[in-house]
Amino acid sequence: MAKTKKITGKKVASISMNVSISDIVLNLIVAFFTRSTVLLAQALQGLSDLVTAGAIYWGVKRSQKHPDRAYQLGYGREVFFWVLIAGVIMFTGTGGMSFYFGYQQFTNPQAISNIYIGLGMLVIGLISNAYALNMSIRRLKQADPKISWTKQLVGSSLVETKATLLVDFMGTTGAVIGLFALTAFALTGNSRYDGLGSMLIGIGMMSVSILLIRDVGSLIIGRSVDKYVQDQIIEASVDVDGVLDVLDLRTMYIGPGRMLALIEIHVIKGLETTHIEKLIDEVKESVKKVVPDIHHIQVEIETPDKKPRKLSRKIKSSKK
């Protein structure tokens, strides 16, 4: 059976950029001839998405730089900054401007012409954005097949993919809203439907951007990995012969899909220095096999306090 080709964050961002370019050019041309604010909103969304995808593409490229003396754990977290910038652009650019032009059309309706050209353009936009959306979903699925992509959309550190997924989702949703709005206009002759559709697109983009900003903000601050991943790290550690318990575990995302783990373990007494060093290496290897996304592991030997925090108690007992 052929192995599925891995979809990278850079590829997802590149596809989103190409879709955005087509949205800008085609929607602007059609919006000029039809005078539809829905199509103008789609063009603005394409422009905002292009800037967003460009910022994400640049962030992904920068995050892949090798560690140096100044950044010893690498540049992985830089992509979080650029996704934050992208979220702000999405809010003010697509969301704010789409709502503004839609409001103007709703309060002061203007005539719309060549309606069927506009409908055709929205169908093309629906197909292209749906394709880009599918690529982002597949990227999340490949990251961890054991977890649904919807759950990863909430907890994953692949913020560059989540950002492109959200903008492509709104591009797809915006095209659907636009189709309903222009169809309603064609049936009723009321151009306020066109303005209403543009306002709905703007509200949707502002809502999505707020969710993205909140998510990437927690990663910039230093969010720990999900509990099920922490449990995997603990279990892999106590599975090593000579390890009695995991006393403490500290984790943090240091980039999209990259983790840092600081593990304090309690080992059997009487081990010599060479045995301890070998044991530490075995713990790192065991954890790395279970959680390949860990890029830096530090293991420390500690003696339990009077009231130790036995993180692995349940796991250890089940092991016996």
Phi and psi in degrees as a GROMACS rama.xvg file:
@    title "Ramachandran Plot"
@    xaxis  label "Phi"
@    yaxis  label "Psi"
@TYPE xy
-68.7304  139.531  ALA-2
-77.4346  132.958  LYS-3
-66.0689  131.012  THR-4
-68.4757  133.074  LYS-5
-70.7213  135.616  LYS-6
-97.8249  120.261  ILE-7
-90.2222  160.609  THR-8
-62.6487  -34.7144  GLY-9
-66.0633  -38.1478  LYS-10
-66.9622  -42.7421  LYS-11
-60.843  -44.7384  VAL-12
-64.1619  -38.1674  ALA-13
-64.737  -43.1126  SER-14
-63.4321  -43.0282  ILE-15
-61.6321  -37.5951  SER-16
-64.2304  -44.3968  MET-17
-64.4152  -40.9131  ASN-18
-63.6154  -40.3025  VAL-19
-64.2389  -39.7883  SER-20
-61.6145  -44.4989  ILE-21
-64.7086  -38.1516  SER-22
-62.2707  -42.7618  ASP-23
-62.9378  -53.7027  ILE-24
-63.338  -53.0749  VAL-25
-68.4481  -43.4078  LEU-26
-68.0587  -35.9475  ASN-27
-64.1252  -42.2891  LEU-28
-62.6948  -47.8447  ILE-29
-69.9823  -37.248  VAL-30
-62.4364  -34.3551  ALA-31
-64.6811  -40.6862  PHE-32
-81.3006  -31.1067  PHE-33
-94.2677  -24.3568  THR-34
62.1887  34.3271  ARG-35
-93.4767  128.22  SER-36
-73.646  -25.6597  THR-37
-62.1817  -44.38  VAL-38
-70.4372  -33.5765  LEU-39
-64.911  -39.8834  LEU-40
-62.8977  -39.5678  ALA-41
-64.3062  -38.1356  GLN-42
-67.1079  -42.9001  ALA-43
-63.0506  -38.9273  LEU-44
-64.1439  -40.6406  GLN-45
-62.3847  -41.16  GLY-46
-64.0793  -45.8346  LEU-47
-63.4717  -41.2511  SER-48
-65.8807  -34.8163  ASP-49
-64.321  -45.3876  LEU-50
-63.8805  -40.992  VAL-51
-61.7202  -51.1872  THR-52
-63.0444  -36.9229  ALA-53
-64.0144  -41.8321  GLY-54
-64.3006  -41.2601  ALA-55
-66.7624  -43.1849  ILE-56
-59.1764  -43.6515  TYR-57
-65.0946  -41.2108  TRP-58
-63.9925  -42.2761  GLY-59
-62.5678  -43.5323  VAL-60
-62.7166  -43.889  LYS-61
-65.9838  -36.5462  ARG-62
-68.6171  -15.6908  SER-63
-89.625  2.33235  GLN-64
-65.4056  146.908  LYS-65
-73.5904  150.862  HIS-66
-58.6568  149.089  PRO-67
-138.157  -171.001  ASP-68
-63.7219  -35.8913  ARG-69
-76.951  -35.688  ALA-70
-126.135  85.562  TYR-71
-73.9552  -19.9081  GLN-72
-99.8667  11.2376  LEU-73
91.714  -177.249  GLY-74
-107.016  17.2905  TYR-75
-56.2289  -36.3281  GLY-76
-74.2607  -10.0506  ARG-77
-63.621  -31.4889  GLU-78
-63.4268  -29.4415  VAL-79
-61.2035  -40.7176  PHE-80
-62.5972  -45.7808  PHE-81
-69.8395  -32.0807  TRP-82
-68.1983  -34.6105  VAL-83
-61.7923  -45.2311  LEU-84
-59.7724  -41.7815  ILE-85
-61.7654  -39.5845  ALA-86
-62.7875  -39.2349  GLY-87
-66.441  -39.8561  VAL-88
-63.8628  -41.6443  ILE-89
-60.946  -39.7042  MET-90
-68.553  -52.1088  PHE-91
-80.0381  -40.8041  THR-92
-72.5455  -72.825  GLY-93
-67.7304  -54.0344  THR-94
-62.7441  -56.7022  GLY-95
-63.6058  -46.8494  GLY-96
-71.494  -37.5418  MET-97
-62.9265  -42.5646  SER-98
-64.5812  -41.0234  PHE-99
-61.8945  -51.039  TYR-100
-66.9493  -35.1436  PHE-101
-64.7544  -39.6184  GLY-102
-64.8129  -39.8205  TYR-103
-62.2085  -40.9903  GLN-104
-69.9802  -34.2641  GLN-105
-71.6061  -41.1284  PHE-106
-83.1606  -26.433  THR-107
-135.481  74.9838  ASN-108
-58.513  136.158  PRO-109
-115.814  152.205  GLN-110
-65.3656  146.265  ALA-111
-119.628  137.513  ILE-112
-127.725  170.894  SER-113
50.7233  48.3589  ASN-114
-61.1528  -35.8003  ILE-115
-71.6863  -29.0109  TYR-116
-64.9652  -41.853  ILE-117
-62.2446  -42.1988  GLY-118
-63.4929  -40.8231  LEU-119
-63.0685  -39.5022  GLY-120
-64.2533  -38.938  MET-121
-67.0444  -34.2848  LEU-122
-64.6885  -42.5962  VAL-123
-62.2662  -43.8482  ILE-124
-62.9402  -36.703  GLY-125
-62.3896  -44.8288  LEU-126
-66.7773  -46.8835  ILE-127
-66.5524  -41.7359  SER-128
-69.8695  -34.7871  ASN-129
-64.8382  -37.2244  ALA-130
-63.931  -46.7282  TYR-131
-63.089  -38.3501  ALA-132
-62.2154  -41.5233  LEU-133
-62.5676  -38.1108  ASN-134
-64.6378  -40.1836  MET-135
-65.7069  -40.8304  SER-136
-63.2609  -43.4159  ILE-137
-63.1768  -36.3329  ARG-138
-62.0212  -43.0382  ARG-139
-66.7808  -39.3028  LEU-140
-63.1312  -39.6705  LYS-141
-68.6131  -27.4976  GLN-142
-60.3578  -41.183  ALA-143
-157.109  95.1465  ASP-144
-61.3048  -18.4155  PRO-145
-76.2656  -15.0322  LYS-146
-117.35  138.182  ILE-147
-65.1162  150.653  SER-148
-65.8917  -26.9505  TRP-149
-66.8585  -38.5535  THR-150
-69.8247  -37.0745  LYS-151
-67.8759  -28.3874  GLN-152
-61.848  -27.8701  LEU-153
-87.9875  -46.1951  VAL-154
-106.964  -10.4763  GLY-155
-70.3548  152.148  SER-156
-91.6254  2.51757  SER-157
-78.8747  65.9014  LEU-158
-65.8037  -29.9483  VAL-159
-65.9521  -37.0205  GLU-160
-73.7275  -38.9412  THR-161
-64.0319  -37.358  LYS-162
-65.5892  -46.6035  ALA-163
-66.2784  -35.5464  THR-164
-61.581  -43.5854  LEU-165
-67.4234  -42.0398  LEU-166
-69.9188  -35.87  VAL-167
-71.9774  -33.2011  ASP-168
-63.1532  -43.6156  PHE-169
-70.425  -31.1716  MET-170
-63.9859  -42.4629  GLY-171
-66.6683  -47.4952  THR-172
-63.3632  -40.5798  THR-173
-61.2656  -38.728  GLY-174
-65.1771  -39.1106  ALA-175
-65.4617  -45.2027  VAL-176
-60.5712  -42.5178  ILE-177
-61.8801  -40.1866  GLY-178
-62.6884  -43.5618  LEU-179
-64.2362  -42.0622  PHE-180
-64.5345  -46.939  ALA-181
-71.9391  -31.4716  LEU-182
-65.8815  -41.5949  THR-183
-62.076  -38.7086  ALA-184
-65.4131  -42.2888  PHE-185
-62.7121  -33.2252  ALA-186
-82.2114  -32.78  LEU-187
-109.469  -24.5426  THR-188
78.5927  7.2525  GLY-189
-94.231  108.634  ASN-190
-75.3473  -3.40905  SER-191
-64.4356  -26.9075  ARG-192
-61.8887  -34.2811  TYR-193
-63.7547  -45.6372  ASP-194
-66.1315  -38.9  GLY-195
-62.5439  -41.8398  LEU-196
-61.5043  -42.0066  GLY-197
-63.9671  -40.411  SER-198
-65.0513  -39.3277  MET-199
-64.2214  -39.5511  LEU-200
-61.8793  -43.5848  ILE-201
-62.8494  -44.6329  GLY-202
-63.4015  -40.8589  ILE-203
-61.6799  -43.8245  GLY-204
-67.9136  -37.6804  MET-205
-66.2237  -37.9254  MET-206
-65.6359  -44.3461  SER-207
-64.1899  -41.134  VAL-208
-66.0246  -34.858  SER-209
-64.2974  -42.1141  ILE-210
-62.1241  -42.0456  LEU-211
-65.5207  -43.1061  LEU-212
-62.8739  -41.6149  ILE-213
-62.8998  -42.3962  ARG-214
-66.3357  -48.8336  ASP-215
-70.6337  -26.937  VAL-216
-61.9537  -39.9958  GLY-217
-67.4134  -32.1885  SER-218
-73.0836  -36.5675  LEU-219
-64.0129  -40.2848  ILE-220
-64.9961  -34.9086  ILE-221
123.779  49.0952  GLY-222
-64.9477  140.063  ARG-223
-79.0145  165.587  SER-224
-74.2577  165.36  VAL-225
-62.6384  155.618  ASP-226
-60.2729  -39.4486  LYS-227
-65.2175  -31.372  TYR-228
-71.6185  -39.8809  VAL-229
-60.6519  -40.9878  GLN-230
-63.1729  -37.3963  ASP-231
-63.9816  -41.2566  GLN-232
-63.6839  -43.9694  ILE-233
-63.5322  -46.0524  ILE-234
-63.1688  -42.4187  GLU-235
-64.2926  -33.2839  ALA-236
-70.4961  -46.8701  SER-237
-75.4651  -12.8187  VAL-238
-72.8579  -14.7703  ASP-239
-78.8807  129.645  VAL-240
-61.0911  130.418  ASP-241
104.941  -16.7877  GLY-242
-91.7646  120.814  VAL-243
-88.4457  -35.784  LEU-244
-165.258  159.789  ASP-245
-103.983  114.569  VAL-246
-84.2018  -32.7535  LEU-247
-156.112  150.175  ASP-248
-143.18  125.48  LEU-249
-122.307  130.522  ARG-250
-132.501  159.952  THR-251
-163.488  145.952  MET-252
-80.4844  127.238  TYR-253
-110.885  16.5514  ILE-254
160.9  172.964  GLY-255
-61.2559  114.495  PRO-256
71.2583  13.5871  GLY-257
-117.379  133.73  ARG-258
-126.607  152.558  MET-259
-116.347  133.753  LEU-260
-131.896  126.856  ALA-261
-112.584  114.316  LEU-262
-116.797  126.322  ILE-263
-105.673  122.025  GLU-264
-120.696  154.929  ILE-265
-109.523  124.96  HIS-266
-115.67  169.319  VAL-267
-66.3742  153.705  ILE-268
-76.6671  160.346  LYS-269
83.3565  10.8281  GLY-270
-79.6094  138.603  LEU-271
-81.4743  168.8  GLU-272
-57.7119  -44.2253  THR-273
-63.9143  -36.3049  THR-274
-69.5101  -38.1964  HIS-275
-64.6118  -43.7252  ILE-276
-61.6267  -41.177  GLU-277
-65.3381  -39.6309  LYS-278
-63.5033  -42.1156  LEU-279
-61.9287  -42.8961  ILE-280
-63.0064  -38.4856  ASP-281
-65.9253  -37.7724  GLU-282
-63.5098  -45.1746  VAL-283
-61.1105  -43.6238  LYS-284
-64.3905  -42.07  GLU-285
-63.361  -43.4495  SER-286
-67.0938  -41.1686  VAL-287
-63.5082  -34.5393  LYS-288
-66.5406  -39.4245  LYS-289
-79.1863  -39.5659  VAL-290
-125.017  83.5052  VAL-291
-63.1793  -20.3649  PRO-292
-76.492  -3.78627  ASP-293
-75.7109  120.394  ILE-294
-99.9859  -17.2539  HIS-295
-145.902  123.518  HIS-296
-125.451  128.72  ILE-297
-120.654  124.127  GLN-298
-114.594  129.211  VAL-299
-122.971  141.093  GLU-300
-90.7662  124.287  ILE-301
-131.439  155.141  GLU-302
-98.9992  133.671  THR-303
-61.7987  145.903  PRO-304
-75.2825  -175.991  ASP-305
-63.2059  -35.1867  LYS-306
-123.15  77.1325  LYS-307
-68.5001  152.702  PRO-308
-90.2223  97.4901  ARG-309
-89.1536  88.6601  LYS-310
-65.6476  -30.7153  LEU-311
-101.346  17.6678  SER-312
-56.0739  -49.8191  ARG-313
-66.6802  -40.1391  LYS-314
-66.589  -41.9392  ILE-315
-64.2479  -41.1307  LYS-316
-68.1077  -35.8781  SER-317
-71.5567  -26.7657  SER-318
-66.4156  -38.3955  LYS-319
